[in-house]
C-alpha cells in the first residue's frame, strides 16, 4: 500500500453565511489547495459549542448556510472531502484518548486561551470544553494524519501543540515489542540498493548527527511505493532512534493574511458590523459601498484628500489595477475626483466578483438535498479515514480487544 499524497486539513466554525473576509482569507486558498493536495475541509460544529454552548438553536442552519457558501465560492466536492465534524465521532474518541496524556499546562499556555477569555468576559468560559478546545483541534488534525494545516500566524501555536501531543503519543506508545526487527524487515522490502542506502543514512544521522543525511533518508522513504504506510512510519521512527510514528506531526502551512478590510477600514468581521456577505443583494452592496466612510479631511468636494487615510483606498489595493490606483492617487490628492467617483471602480470590482458566487449559491440553496448528499458522502469518506487511524491508535495503546 503506497502512502497517501500530502494531506491538508482545515475547518471553519459554523457561524452561518460567510462574507468577503472569509472568501479572501480562507476560501480562495481552499480552492487553490484542493487542486494541489488531498484536502479535508470540515464544518467545526463542536467547536462552536466551546464558546456558545448555551445556544444551539442556530447551529444546524449555520452549518448548511456556510457549506452553501463554500460550494458557491468554488470548493469542489470532487476534489476535496467536505464534512461535518460531529458526523465523524472518531474525532471525539481520539480527543478523549489524547486528553489522558496531555499535560494541563500545555492547554493553559495556548495564547488564544487567555486572549479569548479576556475578549469574551460576558461568557462563562470556565469549562473543560473551552480549556480543551486546542486538544480537540489536535484530534481534528491527527485523526486524518494531515501533513499540513493552513493557518494564519496567530494560529501557529495550535499546530505546535498538535505536534507536541503527537510526539508525546509516539514516545509513549510507538515502541512495539519487536519494533527493531519489524523496521529492519521493512527496510528490506525497499530493495537491496535502497535498503543499504537507508541504513547508511540512518547510521550517519544517529552516529554523527548529520541532518542532511536525515533529510535525504526521509525523502527516500517518501518516494518508496512498495512498502505499506505502517512500514513507512516504522522506518521514519527507526531512522530517528524512536519508535513507530503512529501519529505523524503536521506542519503549519502559513497562509497570507486576508487583505480584505471591512467597510470601516478595520478587519472585516460580523462583530464589527462592517461586512459584505457573499450573497448580499447587488443593490445593498452598492449602497453600503457608496455610504462607507472616506478620508475625514475631505469635507467638501473641492477639499484634497490623502488616500492612505481612507478605507476605500484599502479596497482599491484588492480590486483595482495599478492604473486605477494611480488615477485615484492623483485625483484624490488634487480634488480632481470626488469620493463617489473614487468608489465606483471598487463597486464594479466587488459586484463582478460576487455575481458568479451568488448565482451558484442560489442553485445550491434551492437544492438542499444535493448539499446534504455532498456532506453525507464527504462525512462517510472522512470517517473511513478516521477509523483507520483510530484502529492503529487503539492497537498502539493495547485497547484493541479481540
C-alpha positions in Angstrom: 0.0 0.0 0.0 1.5 3.3 -1.1 1.4 6.3 1.2 -1.3 8.9 0.7 -0.3 12.2 -1.0 0.4 15.2 1.2 -2.9 15.8 3.0 -4.3 19.1 4.1 -6.9 19.5 6.9 -8.8 22.7 7.6 -12.1 23.6 9.3 -14.3 26.6 10.0 -16.6 27.2 13.0 -20.2 27.1 11.9 -21.1 30.7 12.0 -23.6 30.9 9.2 -23.4 32.8 5.9 -19.9 34.0 5.0 -18.6 37.3 3.8 -15.8 38.7 1.6 -13.3 38.5 4.5 -13.8 34.7 4.7 -13.5 34.5 0.9 -10.2 36.3 0.7 -8.9 34.9 3.9 -9.8 31.2 3.6 -12.0 30.1 0.7 -9.8 31.3 -2.1 -6.9 29.4 -0.5 -9.0 26.3 -0.2 -10.0 26.4 -3.8 -6.2 26.6 -4.7 -5.2 23.8 -2.3 -7.8 21.4 -3.4 -6.0 21.1 -6.8 -2.6 20.6 -5.2 -3.2 18.2 -2.2 -5.6 15.7 -0.8 -7.9 18.0 1.2 -10.3 17.5 4.1 -12.5 20.6 4.9 -15.0 20.4 7.7 -17.6 22.4 9.5 -16.5 22.6 13.1 -19.9 22.4 14.9 -18.4 21.0 18.1 -16.0 24.0 18.2 -19.0 26.3 18.1 -20.1 24.8 21.4 -16.9 25.8 23.2 -18.0 29.4 23.5 -21.7 29.2 22.7 -22.8 26.0 24.4 -25.9 27.6 25.9 -27.4 28.4 22.5 -27.5 25.6 20.0 -30.7 26.5 18.1 -28.9 28.0 15.1 -26.0 25.6 14.7 -27.7 23.3 12.1 -28.8 26.2 9.8 -25.5 27.9 10.2 -23.7 24.8 9.0 -25.8 24.4 5.9 -25.6 28.1 5.1 -21.8 28.0 5.5 -21.4 24.9 3.3 -23.5 26.5 0.6 -21.1 29.4 0.6 -18.1 27.0 0.4 -19.6 25.4 -2.7 -20.6 28.7 -4.2 -17.0 30.0 -3.8 -15.6 27.1 -5.8 -14.8 24.4 -3.2 -15.4 21.3 -5.1 -16.6 18.0 -3.5 -15.0 16.2 -6.5 -11.6 17.4 -5.3 -12.0 17.7 -1.5 -13.8 15.8 1.3 -16.4 18.2 2.8 -17.9 17.0 6.0 -19.3 18.0 9.4 -17.2 17.4 12.5 -19.9 15.8 14.6 -20.7 13.3 11.8 -17.3 11.7 12.4 -17.4 10.7 16.1 -13.9 9.4 15.9 -12.8 13.0 16.5 -14.3 12.7 19.9 -12.7 9.4 20.8 -9.3 10.5 19.8 -9.8 13.7 21.7 -10.6 11.6 24.8 -7.6 9.4 24.4 -5.3 12.3 23.8 -6.7 14.1 26.9 -5.3 11.2 29.0 -1.7 12.1 28.1 -1.8 15.9 27.6 -0.4 18.0 30.5 -2.8 20.6 31.7 -0.1 23.3 31.4 0.1 22.8 27.6 -3.5 23.8 27.3 -3.3 26.7 29.7 -0.4 28.3 27.8 -2.0 28.4 24.4 -2.1 32.1 23.6 -5.7 32.2 22.4 -7.0 30.6 25.7 -6.4 33.7 27.8 -7.0 36.1 24.9 -10.5 34.8 24.3 -11.3 34.7 28.0 -10.4 38.4 28.1 -12.4 39.3 24.9 -15.4 37.2 25.9 -15.7 38.3 29.5 -19.5 38.2 29.3 -19.5 34.5 28.7 -18.9 31.7 31.2 -15.8 30.1 29.7 -14.7 28.2 32.9 -15.5 24.9 31.3 -13.4 21.9 30.3 -14.6 22.2 26.7 -13.2 25.7 26.4 -9.9 24.7 28.1 -9.7 21.6 25.9 -10.6 23.1 22.5 -7.0 23.2 21.3 -6.7 19.5 22.0 -10.0 18.9 20.1 -8.3 20.8 17.2 -5.3 18.5 17.6 -7.6 15.5 17.4 -9.2 17.0 14.2 -5.8 17.2 12.6 -4.3 13.9 13.8 -7.3 11.7 13.1 -6.5 12.3 9.4 -2.7 12.2 9.7 -2.7 15.6 8.0 0.7 16.7 6.6 -0.2 20.4 6.6 -2.7 22.7 8.2 -3.3 26.1 6.6 -3.2 28.7 9.3 -2.5 32.4 9.9 0.4 33.4 12.1 -1.9 33.8 15.1 -2.9 30.1 14.8 0.6 28.6 14.6 0.6 27.8 18.3 -2.3 25.4 17.8 -0.3 23.4 15.2 2.7 23.4 17.6 0.7 21.9 20.4 -0.6 19.3 18.0 3.0 18.4 17.1 3.9 18.1 20.8 0.9 15.9 21.5 1.7 13.6 18.5 5.4 13.5 19.7 4.3 12.5 23.2 1.9 9.9 22.0 4.5 8.3 19.7 7.0 8.3 22.5 4.6 6.6 24.9 3.0 4.1 22.5 5.2 3.9 19.4 7.6 1.2 20.7 6.3 -2.2 19.6 7.9 -5.2 21.4 9.7 -6.3 18.2 10.0 -2.8 16.7 13.6 -3.0 15.5 13.0 -6.4 13.9 9.9 -5.1 12.1 11.8 -1.9 11.0 14.7 -3.9 9.6 12.3 -6.2 7.8 10.5 -3.2 6.3 13.8 -1.8 5.1 14.5 -5.0 3.1 11.2 -4.5 1.2 12.6 -1.4 -0.4 15.1 -3.5 -2.4 18.7 -4.2 -1.7 20.1 -0.9 -3.0 17.6 1.4 -1.2 17.8 -0.7 2.0 21.6 -0.3 2.0 21.3 3.5 1.4 18.7 3.8 4.2 20.9 2.0 6.7 24.0 4.2 5.7 22.0 7.4 6.1 20.5 6.3 9.4 24.0 5.5 10.7 25.3 8.9 9.6 22.5 10.7 11.4 22.5 8.7 14.6 26.3 8.5 15.0 27.4 11.8 13.5 24.3 14.0 13.9 24.3 14.5 10.1 20.9 16.3 9.5 21.5 16.3 5.7 21.5 12.5 5.9 18.3 12.6 7.9 16.5 14.7 5.2 17.9 12.5 2.4 16.6 9.4 4.2 13.2 11.0 4.8 13.0 11.8 1.1 14.0 8.3 0.2 11.1 6.9 2.3 8.6 9.2 0.8 9.5 8.0 -2.7 9.0 4.3 -1.8 5.9 2.8 -3.5 6.3 -0.8 -2.5 6.0 -0.6 1.3 2.9 -0.2 3.5 2.1 3.0 5.3 2.7 1.2 8.6 6.2 0.1 7.5 6.9 3.6 6.3 6.0 5.0 9.7 8.2 2.4 11.4 11.1 3.3 9.2 10.6 7.0 10.0 10.7 6.3 13.7 13.7 3.9 13.4 15.6 6.5 11.4 15.4 9.0 14.2 16.0 6.5 17.0 12.5 6.5 18.3 9.5 4.2 17.8 7.0 3.8 15.2 5.3 7.0 14.2 1.6 6.3 14.9 0.5 9.9 14.6 2.7 12.0 12.2 3.5 15.5 13.2 1.7 18.1 10.9 3.3 21.2 9.6 1.8 24.7 9.7 1.1 25.9 6.2 1.2 29.7 6.6 -1.4 31.5 4.6 -1.2 35.2 3.7 -3.4 37.4 5.9 -6.6 38.4 4.3 -6.2 41.8 2.5 -10.0 42.3 2.6 -10.8 45.2 5.0 -14.2 45.9 6.4 -16.3 48.9 5.3 -14.8 51.0 8.1 -11.2 50.0 7.4 -11.0 47.6 10.3 -10.7 43.8 9.8 -14.0 42.6 8.2 -15.9 40.9 10.9 -19.6 40.3 11.9 -18.8 41.6 15.4 -17.8 45.0 13.8 -20.9 45.1 11.6 -18.7 46.0 8.6 -19.2 43.1 6.3 -20.2 42.4 2.8 -21.9 38.9 2.7 -21.1 36.7 -0.3 -24.8 36.5 -1.1 -25.7 40.2 -0.5 -28.1 41.7 -2.9 -26.2 43.9 -5.5 -28.2 47.0 -4.7 -27.4 46.6 -1.0 -23.7 46.1 -1.8 -23.7 49.2 -3.9 -25.5 51.2 -1.2 -23.0 50.0 1.5 -20.0 51.0 -0.5 -21.5 54.4 -1.6 -22.1 55.3 2.1 -18.9 53.9 3.6 -16.7 56.5 5.3 -13.8 58.2 3.4 -10.9 60.5 4.3 -12.3 62.8 7.1 -10.3 65.7 5.7 -12.5 65.7 2.5 -15.4 67.6 4.0 -16.3 69.2 0.7 -15.9 68.0 -2.9 -13.1 70.6 -3.5 -11.0 69.5 -0.5 -8.0 67.5 -1.4 -7.6 64.2 0.4 -5.0 61.6 1.4 -5.8 58.1 0.0 -3.8 56.3 2.7 -6.2 57.7 5.4 -9.3 56.5 3.5 -10.9 53.0 4.0 -11.8 53.0 0.3 -8.1 53.1 -0.6 -7.6 49.7 1.1 -10.3 48.2 -1.1 -8.5 49.6 -4.2 -5.5 47.5 -3.1 -7.6 44.4 -3.5 -9.8 45.2 -6.5 -8.1 47.9 -8.7 -5.3 47.8 -11.2 -2.1 49.8 -10.8 -3.5 52.2 -13.5 -6.7 52.8 -11.5 -4.8 53.3 -8.2 -2.6 55.9 -9.9 -5.8 57.7 -11.1 -7.2 57.6 -7.6 -4.0 58.8 -6.0 -3.8 61.8 -8.5 -7.5 62.6 -8.4 -7.9 62.4 -4.6 -4.8 64.5 -3.7 -5.7 67.2 -6.2 -9.5 67.1 -5.5 -9.8 66.3 -9.2 -12.3 63.4 -8.4 -15.0 63.1 -5.8 -15.3 60.2 -3.3 -18.2 58.7 -5.3 -16.0 58.7 -8.4 -13.3 57.0 -6.4 -15.7 54.3 -5.1 -17.1 53.3 -8.5 -14.2 51.0 -9.6 -14.4 49.3 -6.2 -18.2 48.8 -6.6 -17.7 47.4 -10.1 -14.9 45.0 -8.9 -16.8 43.7 -5.9 -20.1 43.2 -7.8 -18.2 41.4 -10.6 -16.5 39.1 -8.0 -19.8 38.3 -6.2 -22.0 37.7 -9.2 -20.9 34.1 -10.0 -20.7 33.2 -6.3 -24.2 34.5 -5.7 -25.5 32.6 -8.8 -24.0 29.3 -7.7 -25.3 29.9 -4.1 -28.8 30.3 -5.4 -28.6 26.9 -7.1 -27.4 25.1 -4.0 -29.8 27.0 -1.7 -32.6 25.8 -4.0 -31.4 22.2 -3.8 -30.7 21.5 -0.1 -30.9 17.7 -0.7 -27.9 18.0 -3.0 -26.0 19.8 -0.3 -26.9 17.1 2.3 -25.8 14.4 -0.1 -22.4 16.1 -0.6 -21.9 16.4 3.1 -23.1 12.8 3.8 -20.7 11.4 1.2 -17.9 13.5 2.4 -18.6 12.6 6.0 -18.6 8.9 5.2 -15.3 9.2 3.3 -13.7 11.2 6.2 -15.0 8.7 8.7 -13.4 5.8 6.8 -10.0 7.5 7.1 -10.6 8.4 10.7 -11.4 4.7 11.5 -8.1 3.6 10.1 -6.2 6.0 12.4 -8.2 5.0 15.4 -7.6 1.3 14.8 -3.9 1.9 14.9 -4.2 4.2 17.9 -6.1 1.5 19.8 -3.6 -1.1 18.8 -0.7 1.1 20.0 -2.5 1.7 23.3 -3.4 -2.0 23.7 -7.1 -1.2 23.6 -7.9 -3.4 20.6 -9.6 -6.2 22.4 -10.1 -9.4 20.4 
